[in-house]
Amino acid sequence: MRPALLIFVLLGLLAAPRARAGDWEPDDGERSEQTRPGPDFLGMGFLFPLRLHLSRGGYVDGQIAGADDDGGELMLLVGPGRRLRIDYHLVTGVTPLGELPDADSALVDQRPPALASLDVVYRRRPTWRSGLGFALNLLAPGTGHFIQRQERSLGFLFLGLDVFFLAAGSLAAFAPSRLSDRERVFFGAVFFALDGFTRGTAAGHAFNLGRERTAVPVRASVGPGLAP
């Protein structure tokens, strides 16, 4: 029993790489009298079975899910829940695997359905809170946080820092002290610069807080494809 079990396991391991490789086959694939040169999908509609012969060798069997004629891409269903996006210029031939419509049929000129799939991504976009918060914090740091929906308590921190640096700078520059004129200018400039940095930081932070997460439709990625 053990040798038989070992042989069974070895056969399974040998078959595994092919299963992971997907539906791509290395040889050119069997062609027929109906094989067309190039990416010609005329008369083929949704879920039409076909074989794509590829310029870099091999072929792929699947069903049409959609096409983007402007972008030059075909989406192919190759299994349950599995899709391939293939560039037109990779296709050297198309072999229909299903029955094409008759010449007098209304479906003879049908084309694969257009790819209109959209994904939704979320982006943070400015709102009136972000703009107004930015402006208020430049004038009086912290006040721009009080109109936000979150982290309002940070407004007290920025406001306190602003009052401290302004007071320290004013005292260093104008209050009676033993500092020389050069020292007054130096310490006053340092505290006023720190106050300016606080205003800029508070304004940027309020602007970021005011932005809202907004859904934006974008072109969907239709699955892993065969890249050129």
C-alpha positions in Angstrom: 0.0 0.0 0.0 2.8 2.4 0.8 4.4 2.3 -2.7 1.0 2.9 -4.3 0.4 5.8 -2.0 3.9 7.2 -2.8 3.2 7.0 -6.6 -0.2 8.7 -6.1 1.5 11.6 -4.2 4.2 12.0 -6.9 1.6 12.1 -9.6 -0.3 14.8 -7.7 2.9 16.9 -7.3 3.7 16.6 -11.0 0.2 17.7 -11.9 0.2 20.7 -9.5 2.4 23.1 -11.6 0.1 22.7 -14.6 -3.0 23.4 -12.5 -1.3 26.6 -11.1 -0.3 27.7 -14.6 -4.0 28.4 -15.5 -5.5 27.8 -18.9 -2.5 29.0 -20.9 -1.1 26.2 -23.1 2.4 26.3 -24.5 1.7 24.9 -28.0 0.0 26.9 -30.7 -3.3 25.1 -30.3 -5.5 23.3 -32.9 -6.9 25.6 -35.6 -9.9 25.1 -37.9 -11.3 26.4 -41.1 -13.0 29.1 -39.2 -9.7 30.4 -37.6 -9.3 34.1 -38.2 -6.1 36.1 -38.3 -5.7 38.8 -35.7 -8.2 39.9 -33.1 -11.3 39.5 -35.1 -14.4 38.9 -32.9 -17.2 39.8 -35.3 -20.3 37.7 -34.7 -19.2 36.7 -31.2 -21.2 37.9 -28.3 -21.2 37.6 -24.6 -19.8 34.2 -23.3 -19.0 33.1 -26.8 -16.3 30.3 -26.5 -13.1 30.8 -28.5 -9.4 30.1 -28.6 -6.9 32.9 -28.8 -3.6 32.1 -30.4 -0.9 34.3 -28.9 2.0 36.1 -30.6 4.4 35.0 -27.9 3.5 31.4 -28.2 0.7 29.2 -26.8 -3.0 29.7 -26.7 -5.8 30.4 -24.2 -9.3 28.9 -24.3 -12.2 30.8 -22.7 -15.4 32.7 -23.1 -15.8 36.4 -24.0 -16.7 38.6 -21.1 -16.2 42.0 -22.8 -13.9 44.0 -25.0 -12.5 47.5 -25.1 -12.0 48.4 -28.7 -10.5 51.8 -27.9 -8.0 50.4 -25.5 -7.5 47.3 -27.5 -8.2 44.7 -24.8 -10.3 41.6 -24.5 -11.6 40.2 -21.2 -11.8 36.4 -21.2 -13.4 34.1 -18.7 -11.2 31.1 -18.2 -12.9 29.5 -15.2 -15.2 30.2 -12.3 -14.4 33.6 -11.0 -11.2 33.8 -13.1 -10.6 36.4 -15.8 -7.8 37.4 -18.1 -7.3 40.7 -19.8 -5.5 40.3 -23.1 -4.1 43.0 -25.4 -5.3 42.8 -29.0 -1.7 43.0 -30.3 -0.9 39.7 -28.5 -3.6 37.9 -30.5 -2.4 36.4 -33.8 -5.5 34.3 -34.5 -9.0 33.5 -33.2 -10.6 30.1 -33.4 -14.3 30.0 -32.6 -15.2 27.1 -30.4 -18.9 27.7 -30.6 -21.4 28.0 -33.5 -21.2 31.3 -35.3 -24.5 33.0 -36.5 -25.6 32.3 -40.0 -24.8 34.9 -42.7 -28.5 36.0 -42.9 -28.8 36.2 -39.1 -29.3 39.5 -37.3 -26.4 38.5 -35.0 -23.8 38.2 -37.7 -22.5 41.7 -37.0 -22.6 41.4 -33.2 -19.6 42.4 -31.2 -18.4 41.5 -27.7 -20.1 43.7 -25.1 -18.2 46.8 -24.1 -16.2 46.8 -20.8 -18.1 49.2 -18.6 -17.1 47.9 -15.3 -16.3 50.5 -12.7 -14.5 50.3 -9.4 -15.1 52.8 -6.6 -12.2 54.2 -4.7 -12.3 56.7 -1.8 -10.4 59.9 -1.9 -10.2 62.7 0.6 -11.5 65.9 -0.9 -11.4 69.4 0.6 -14.7 70.9 2.0 -15.7 74.2 3.4 -14.4 73.1 6.8 -10.9 72.5 5.4 -10.7 75.9 3.7 -12.2 77.9 6.6 -10.2 76.0 9.2 -7.0 76.7 7.2 -7.8 80.5 7.2 -8.9 80.7 10.8 -5.8 78.9 12.0 -3.6 81.3 10.2 -5.3 84.2 12.0 -5.7 82.6 15.4 -4.3 79.1 15.7 -6.7 76.6 17.2 -9.9 78.4 16.2 -10.0 76.5 12.9 -10.2 73.2 14.8 -13.3 74.2 16.6 -15.4 73.9 13.4 -14.1 70.4 12.6 -16.0 67.2 13.3 -13.1 65.5 15.1 -10.0 66.3 17.1 -11.4 69.6 18.2 -9.5 69.4 21.5 -6.3 70.0 19.5 -7.5 73.6 19.0 -6.8 74.4 22.7 -3.3 73.1 22.3 -2.5 75.2 19.2 -4.2 78.2 20.8 -2.2 77.8 24.0 1.1 77.6 22.0 0.2 80.7 20.0 -0.5 82.7 23.1 2.7 81.5 24.8 5.0 82.3 21.8 3.4 85.7 21.2 3.7 86.6 24.8 7.3 85.4 25.1 8.3 87.1 21.9 6.6 90.4 23.0 8.2 90.3 26.4 11.7 89.5 24.9 11.4 92.3 22.4 9.7 95.1 24.4 9.6 94.4 28.1 12.2 96.1 30.3 15.1 93.6 31.0 18.9 93.3 31.1 19.0 92.0 27.6 21.0 93.9 25.0 19.3 95.1 21.8 20.9 92.3 19.9 19.6 89.7 22.4 16.1 91.3 22.3 16.0 90.9 18.5 17.4 87.4 18.6 14.9 86.0 21.3 12.0 88.0 19.9 12.7 86.6 16.4 13.0 83.1 17.7 9.6 83.2 19.6 7.8 84.9 16.7 9.2 82.3 14.3 8.0 79.5 16.5 4.6 81.2 16.5 4.6 81.3 12.7 5.5 77.7 12.6 2.6 76.9 15.0 0.2 78.8 12.8 1.3 77.0 9.7 1.2 73.6 11.4 -2.3 74.3 12.8 -3.6 75.5 9.4 -2.3 72.4 7.6 -3.7 70.1 10.2 -7.1 71.8 10.1 -7.2 71.6 6.3 -6.5 67.9 6.5 -9.1 67.3 9.1 -11.7 69.1 7.0 -11.3 66.9 4.0 -14.0 64.2 3.6 -13.8 60.7 2.3 -15.6 60.7 -1.1 -16.4 57.8 -3.4 -14.9 58.3 -6.9 -15.7 55.8 -9.7 -12.6 54.8 -11.7 -11.9 52.3 -14.5 -11.9 48.9 -13.1 -9.1 46.4 -13.3 -10.7 43.4 -14.9 -8.3 40.8 -13.6 -4.8 39.6 -14.2 -3.9 39.7 -17.9 -1.2 38.8 -20.3 1.1 41.8 -20.4 3.2 42.6 -23.5 
